Amino acid sequence: MMGCMGDEHVPIWLGSDTAHNARVWNHWLGGRDNFPVDRTVGDRVFGMYPSIVQVARADRAFLGRAVRFLAGEAGVRQFLDLGTGLPTADNTHEVAQRVAPESRVVYVDNDPLVLRHARRLLHSTPEGVTDYIDADVRDTAAVLEGAARTLDLSRPVGLIMLGILNFVLDDDEAHAVVDDLVAAVPSGSWVALTHPTLELGGEGNVEAMDFFNRNAKPPLRARTGEEIASFLHGLELVEPGLVSCTRWRPAPRDGAEPPVVAQYGAVARKP
Ligand SMILES: C[S@@+](CC[C@H](N)C(=O)[O-])C[C@H]1O[C@@H](n2cnc3c(N)ncnc32)[C@H](O)[C@@H]1O
């Protein structure tokens, strides 16, 4: 597939015939920044595990509610968004700056197409700032060094870690990512996290996840609620705690609770 420089909605061919998570995720979200190989893999996964589309959409809706909470009730004005994904509707800076136009937001991803589209993340309000770092989240020293160009790390930061720790396959390494980042920000900082699970109805995702890992990169994994909660040790979870991300402070509806999806979500404060 060919793309035109300057047309942000036509992906530039990156010389890859391998599906990439950021682009498959974009396909499940109904975006157009993906290649045929991403759609083929995404559709095969959907065929095996149709809830994946609800998971992706619920995760983005959680992002909106969690960032609105952080920028609003919690008064956070700085955000570090790790594993940003391709720009879509309601990116972190748009949600935060609607509440507080002076919000400063740094995005981090290591996918080449996300980098290609990063300028769409840089349309900040005049009062605020956005920046993008092309880095692997596992290199927390590089992430923090880059973030410090835009964020004052002596003041509270909202660490947005949605659908990213699942790409850090080794438990110790995943804990080190969270621990390093939390240690680098002061009391009054926050973590918002989502993570896929084989619980909450995700039991049927084993075959689809295995297919994804054989046909796309980077590989990912699920974790149990207990394992995911352990990333937030030493932090104070706000109500309702670690739950299906659809059930985290859902918008008021007519009686019925939103359906559960196999993606845990939580927001926690550093005491
Ligand atoms: C499932 S998407 C989630 C996007 C967004 N956070 C959301 O919740 O909608 C995961 C993103 O993490 C990125 N990613 C995966 N492994 C990464 C790593 N080691 N370092 C930086 N980004 C990574 C992928 O490129 C992809 O854009």
The ligand as an SDF file (V2000), in Angstrom:
LIG
                    3D

 27 29  0  0  0  0  0  0  0  0999 V2000
   -2.9450   -1.8690   22.8840 C   0  0  0  0  0  0  0  0  0  0  0  0
   -2.1290   -0.4050   22.3410 S   0  0  0  0  0  0  0  0  0  0  0  0
   -2.7740    0.6650   23.5960 C   0  0  0  0  0  0  0  0  0  0  0  0
   -2.8620    2.0820   23.1580 C   0  0  0  0  0  0  0  0  0  0  0  0
   -3.4720    3.0220   24.2060 C   0  0  0  0  0  0  0  0  0  0  0  0
   -2.6520    3.0930   25.4050 N   0  0  0  0  0  0  0  0  0  0  0  0
   -4.8680    2.5850   24.5700 C   0  0  0  0  0  0  0  0  0  0  0  0
   -5.0540    2.1180   25.6840 O   0  0  0  0  0  0  0  0  0  0  0  0
   -5.7360    2.6940   23.7190 O   0  0  0  0  0  0  0  0  0  0  0  0
   -0.4700   -0.6770   22.9210 C   0  0  0  0  0  0  0  0  0  0  0  0
    0.5800    0.3230   22.4420 C   0  0  0  0  0  0  0  0  0  0  0  0
    1.7830    0.0500   23.1700 O   0  0  0  0  0  0  0  0  0  0  0  0
    2.8820    0.1570   22.2890 C   0  0  0  0  0  0  0  0  0  0  0  0
    3.9950   -0.6400   22.8320 N   0  0  0  0  0  0  0  0  0  0  0  0
    4.0630   -1.9860   22.9260 C   0  0  0  0  0  0  0  0  0  0  0  0
    5.2270   -2.3460   23.5120 N   0  0  0  0  0  0  0  0  0  0  0  0
    5.8970   -1.1970   23.7820 C   0  0  0  0  0  0  0  0  0  0  0  0
    7.1450   -0.9130   24.3940 C   0  0  0  0  0  0  0  0  0  0  0  0
    7.9420   -1.8960   24.8450 N   0  0  0  0  0  0  0  0  0  0  0  0
    7.5200    0.3760   24.5140 N   0  0  0  0  0  0  0  0  0  0  0  0
    6.7240    1.3870   24.0560 C   0  0  0  0  0  0  0  0  0  0  0  0
    5.5110    1.1740   23.4830 N   0  0  0  0  0  0  0  0  0  0  0  0
    5.1050   -0.1050   23.3480 C   0  0  0  0  0  0  0  0  0  0  0  0
    2.3690   -0.3530   20.9640 C   0  0  0  0  0  0  0  0  0  0  0  0
    3.1470    0.1390   19.8880 O   0  0  0  0  0  0  0  0  0  0  0  0
    0.9390    0.1940   20.9720 C   0  0  0  0  0  0  0  0  0  0  0  0
    0.8800    1.4510   20.3650 O   0  0  0  0  0  0  0  0  0  0  0  0
  1  2  1  0
  2  3  1  0
  2 10  1  0
  3  4  1  0
  4  5  1  0
  5  6  1  0
  5  7  1  0
  7  8  2  0
  7  9  1  0
 10 11  1  0
 11 12  1  0
 11 26  1  0
 12 13  1  0
 13 14  1  0
 13 24  1  0
 14 15  1  0
 14 23  1  0
 15 16  2  0
 16 17  1  0
 17 18  1  0
 17 23  2  0
 18 19  1  0
 18 20  2  0
 20 21  1  0
 21 22  2  0
 22 23  1  0
 24 25  1  0
 24 26  1  0
 26 27  1  0
M  CHG  2   2   1   9  -1
M  END
$$$$
